[in-house]
Amino acid sequence: MLVVRNIGQLATPRNGAQVVPYGIETIPHAHVLIEGDRIISFGVGDAPERTAECETLDAGGGCVVPGLVDCHTHTVFAGSRENEFVKRIQGKSYAQVAEEGGGIRNTVNAVRQASLDELVGLTLPRLKRMLANGVTTVEIKSGYGLSLDDEIKMLEAVRRLKELQPIELVGTYLAAHAVPEEYTHKRSAYVDLVCSEELMGRVAREGLAEFCDVFTERTAFGVEESRRVLLAAKEHGLRAKLHADQITQIGASRLAAEVRAISADHLETIDAGGITALKEAGVIAVLLPGCSWFLGVAQASAREIIDAGLPVAIGTDYNPGSSMVESLPLCMSIACTQMRMTPAEALVGVTTNAAMAIGRGSRVGRIAEGMQADLVILDVENYAQWSYHPGRNCVRAVIKKGRVVVNNSTT
């Protein structure tokens, strides 16, 4: 057994897929008792006497929250695109950079040239840094291969990484991320490949992904193309996700509702009808504040979405082009300062709602009896102070499945 003691404040969402008001239960002067990979009890004061022989972790009077869940990332990639970063600073838009030969295709070329071992080697230190920031579960998409072999290679990298480090990884198939250069004049043939038994069928059969995502946008895949991909995915047992309403409004959020997607992500240009459709269909809204911040564009209307009663999750969108942001705690701070989300809403967004957005809400994202023992011990007194300290790592220790995997404690 493991007992975490001397907790100044224990803070956890009350339940999954929360809507207004976002409930955070706080317990002062608390403890948590862990057996194996599960939480067996928690409460005020010291742990029961029977835990005297347990391994003990002193929280030092700090705050303890559930392990964070990053529910939207592109963490497996190769190459660097700082030249595009400079061009945007000089006034060019993300779309203009892409039209000049930059964008996703630059990363596609780098990923195609990288071996499976190289992709794994590049990704491991990224995950280590994410873990150090309190992230214990991460969704990772393909989408930088855009060919049969290279999409499989990316998802095989995710599978191998599951065995090499403690973060729980969730694979998402995103071959419908962009049309590769060799298919520029035969889009339909590329959609055929994305939906094919040879590619999508293999991903499903080999358990390389749980979800299928599509970038539904004027510059990527239209609504009809996206519907075709997502319906094929459903037939293969892959649940739908969408990059929706990011740059232009073409009805992507309504499509997410139609296909009963587990989440619709981005939503910078969502309208009232899209919000209503997602709410009625039970779709989680995943907002990506780090992306808009990195690109210097307007944030999604978090207040409108939350106040309408649509559950909101937060992800980093970590990728080399539009969100070179590994830190989910930084995204929490951006959500508070630029989207006017409260610290409670931000914490719910990176824990229980993020877990729901990747089908993990019954197991992670909350501190409760029987839940998986994924915890973050902070060196601040309460959870609001975490978002109040952007840019500083406030993590004292991280527990994943009942095992201490990060320990910066000096006590």
N, C-alpha and C positions, 0 to 999 in steps of 0.2 A: 504493500500500500504506500501511497504518497499523500502527505497532508501539506497543503499550502496554508500557512498560518500568518498571523500579523498583517492581515489585509486591511488597509485603511478604508477602502470602499470597494465592494463588489458591485459591478454594474452589468446588467444583462437585459436584453429585450425580453418582454413577457411571453411572446408567442411568435409564430411564424407569419410571414406575408402581412406585415402590419400596415394598416391605414391610419388616418388621423383619428385620435391623437396617438402619436408614437410613444408607446409605453416603455420606459426604462425602469426596471426595478433596481433600487440601490439598497445595499445592506452595509452598514458601517461595522468596523471592527469584526471582520468576518473570517471564516475559514472555508476551505474546500477539501473534501476527502475523496481520493481517487483509488480505485482498485482496478488493476489491469489497464484497459484503455477507456474506462467509463467513470463518470462522476457518480458516486454513490450517495453523497450527501453534501450539504453546504448550509451555512447559517451563521448566526451571530456568535461572537466570542471564540474561545479556544475549541479545538476539536475534542471529541469525546476521549475519555481516559484510555479506552482500549487502543487508541492510536499511538500510545507511548513508544512502541517499538517500531513505528513506521518511519520511513524516510521522510524528512521534513525539509520544506523549502520555505524560507522566511521571505515574505513579500516586502518587508522593510517599511510597512505602513503605506505602501503604494496602492494604486488602484488595480484591480484585476477585471479583465473583460474577456469575452469569448475570443478565440483565435479568429483572425480576420480572413475573409473570403474574397479573393479578387476574381470576379465572375466574368471578366471580359479582358483577355490579353492576347497578344501575338508574340509571346516571349521567345519562341523558336524562330530565329532569323540569322542571316549572315550579312556582312557588309555594313557600311556606314553612310549616312546621307546628310552630313553636316553642311555640304555645299548647298543643299536645298534649304536648310535652315537659314543660311546666310542670305540666299535669294529672297526668302520671305521677309527677312528683316529689311531688305532693301526695297520692299514694296510689292513684290509679286505674290499672287495668291497661290494657294495649294493647287488649284486647277490649272493656272498658268504654268507652274513648274512641271506639272504632269504633261501638259501639251508640248513642252519643250524637250520631252524625253525622260523626265524624271519620274518621281512617284513610285508606285508599287512595282513597276517593271524593273527599276534599279535593284530592288531587293530580290525580285524573282531571279534575275541574272546571277546574283551572288549566291542564292540558295541552290540554284541548279549546279553551280560549280563546286559547292561544298559537299563533302562526304557525310554520311550518317554520323561517323565518329566526330567529325569537325562540328557538326550542328550540336551534338550533345556537349562537346567540350566548351563551345561558346555559351551555351545556355546555363550550365551548372553554376557559374559564379553569379549570374543574374538571379537565379532562384535562391542562392545563399543570401544575397543582399535583401531579397524580399522577405525571407524568413526572419532575418535580423530586425525587420520592421514590423514583425508580428503577424505576418501572413502565413496561414497554415494550410490553405486550400486555394488552388489556382486553376482556372480554366485556360487552356491554350488552344488556339486555332491553327489550322494549316492555312493555305491560301497564298503562300509565296513560292509554291512549286509550279502550279498551273499546268501540270502534265501528269500523266499516270504515275510514272516512277517517282517524280519529285514530291507529289502530294503524299504518296505512301511513305516516302522517306521522312517527311516532316512528322507524320503521325507515329511512325516507328521510333523517332527520336523522343517523342513524348512518352511512349510506352517504356523505352529504356530508362528515361530520366525518373520514372516512378520508382525504380529499384535503386537509384543512386543517391537519393537525398530524401529528407523526411516530409517535404510538402506533398500533400495529396493533390494529384494532377487529374484534370478532367479534359479529355480530348474532344475537339469540335472540328468537323469536316467543313472547310470553307474554300473548296475549289472554285466556287462561284464568287470570287473576290474581285477579279478583273478578267477581261478577255486577253489572253496572251497574244503577243505580237504575231505569232505564226497563224493565229486564227482571226486576224483583224477583218478579213473579208469573207469569213465563213463562221459567223457567230453561232448559227444554229448547230453547226457541227461540234463546236466546243460545248454547248449546252448538252448535246447528245453524250459527249464524253463524260461530263460531270455526272450525268444521270445513269451512266452505263453500269451494267453488271460487272464489267471488268474493273471499274474504279469504285463507284459508290457501293456496289455489291460486295467487293472485297473489303472495303473499310468496315462495313457492317458485319460481315462474316467473321472477320478476324478481331472484332471488338476494338478497333483502333480509335473509334469515336463513339460518343453517346448522342451527339447533336449534329445537326446540319445547319449551317448558317449561310446566308446570302447577302451580299452587298446590293441592296435594292436602291438604285440611284440612277439618274439620267446618264451619268458617265460610266455606269457599271452595268447592272442588269435591270431591265424593266419589270413591271409588275407581272406580266404574263410569263416572262422567262423565269422569274423568281418563283411564281406559283408552280410552274412545271417542276422545278428542282425540288421544292419542298414537298410536293405531293409524292414524287418519286422517293424522297427520303422517308416519308411516312410508311410507304410500302416496304421499305427495308428496315423499319424499326428504329430509325433515327428521328429524334424529336426536333422540331423546328425552332430556330432562332433567326432573327433578322437584324442586320444593320439597317435601321429605318429612319427616314426623315432627317438625315444628317445635313445635307447641303440644300436640297430642294424638296418640295412637297409634291410627291407623285402618288400618294396613297399607300405607302409602305406600311404604316402603322395599321391601316385598315386591313391590309393583307395579313399582317401578323395576327390580328384578331380572327380573321376568316379561317386560317389554318390552325388556330389554337396553339400558337407558338408558346413556348415556355417563357420567352422574353423578347422584348423589342428594345434594341440598344441604340444609343445616341439621342435621337428625338429632339435635336436642336430646332427643327422647323415643324414640330408637331402642331396640329390645330385642335380645336375643341372637339370636332368629330372624331379625330383619331384617339384622343384621350378617352372619350366615351366608349369607343369600340374596344379599346384595350381593357378598360375596366369591366365591361360586360362579359368579355371573353376570359377574364382571369389571368391576363398576361402581366408579368412583372415588367415595369419600366426600368431599364438600366441606363443611368446617366453617367457620362464620362467627362467630368469637369477638367481633368488634366489635359484632355485633347483640345478643348476650346481654349484653355489657358496657353497651351504650347503654340497653337496656331494664331492666337491673338484675335479670336472671333467671339461672337456672342455665345453665351452659355444657354443651355436648354432652360426652359421656364419651369424650374423645379417647384416654385411656390404654386403655380397654377396646377401642375400635375398632382402634387401632394394634396392640395386643398380640394381637388376634385375627388379624392379618395382612392387614387391609384397608387398601389405600393411601389416605392422607389428603392432601387439598389444602386450602388456606386461601384464602378470599376476603374482601373487605370487606363485601359486601352493601350497598354504598353506596346509600342511598336516603333520602328526606326524612322518613320516618316512624319506622322502627325501627333505622336504622343510619346516622346522618349522619356517617359516618366515611370520609374519603377516603384515609387513610394505611394502606397495606398493611404497611409496617414497624411501625406501631403495633399492628396486628392480630397480627403475629409476636410482639411482646412480650407481648400479652395471652394468646396461646396458650401462651407459656412460663410466665407467672406464674399464670394462672387455670386452664389446662387441663393443666398439667404436661407439656407437650411440651418436648423438648430443643431448643436452638438448631438442631441438625442437622435434626431433624424439621420444625421451622418453616421452615427454608430450603428443604428438599425440597418442603414443602407449597406454597410460593409460586413454585417454579420448575418442576421437571420434572413433578411430580404435577399442578400446576395446568395446565400445558401439555397433559397427557394428558386432563384434564377438558374441554378445548375442542378436542380433535383436532389439537393442534399439537406433540405430544411428539416427533415425528421431526425437528422443525426448530428449536424453541426450548426453553429451560429448562435447557440444559447448556452447558458450555464443552467443546467437542470438535471435532476436525478435521471440516470439512464442515458443521458446524452454523451457523445464522445468527449473525452477529456482533452479538448483543445483550448488552451488558455494563454493569455498574454498578461504578464505582470509588468506594470508601468512604474516609473519612478516619479510620477505625479500623484497628487492627492485624490483627484477625481477625473472622470472621463472628459469633462468639458475642458480641462486644462490641456489635454492631449491635442485637441484641435486648435487651442490657443497658442500652441508652440510650433508653428510650421517650420519645417527645415531642421528640427532637432530630433534625433532618435531618442524617444522617451522610454524605450523598451528595456526593462531590467532582465526579463527571462521569458522564454517561450516554452510551452508544453504542448507536445503533439501526441495524441493517442496515449496520454498518461506518462509520456517520457519527456524529461527535460532535454530539449534540443538546442537551446540557446540559454546561456547563463552569464550575464554581465554583473551579477550581484557581488557586492563587496562585503556583504554581511554574512 
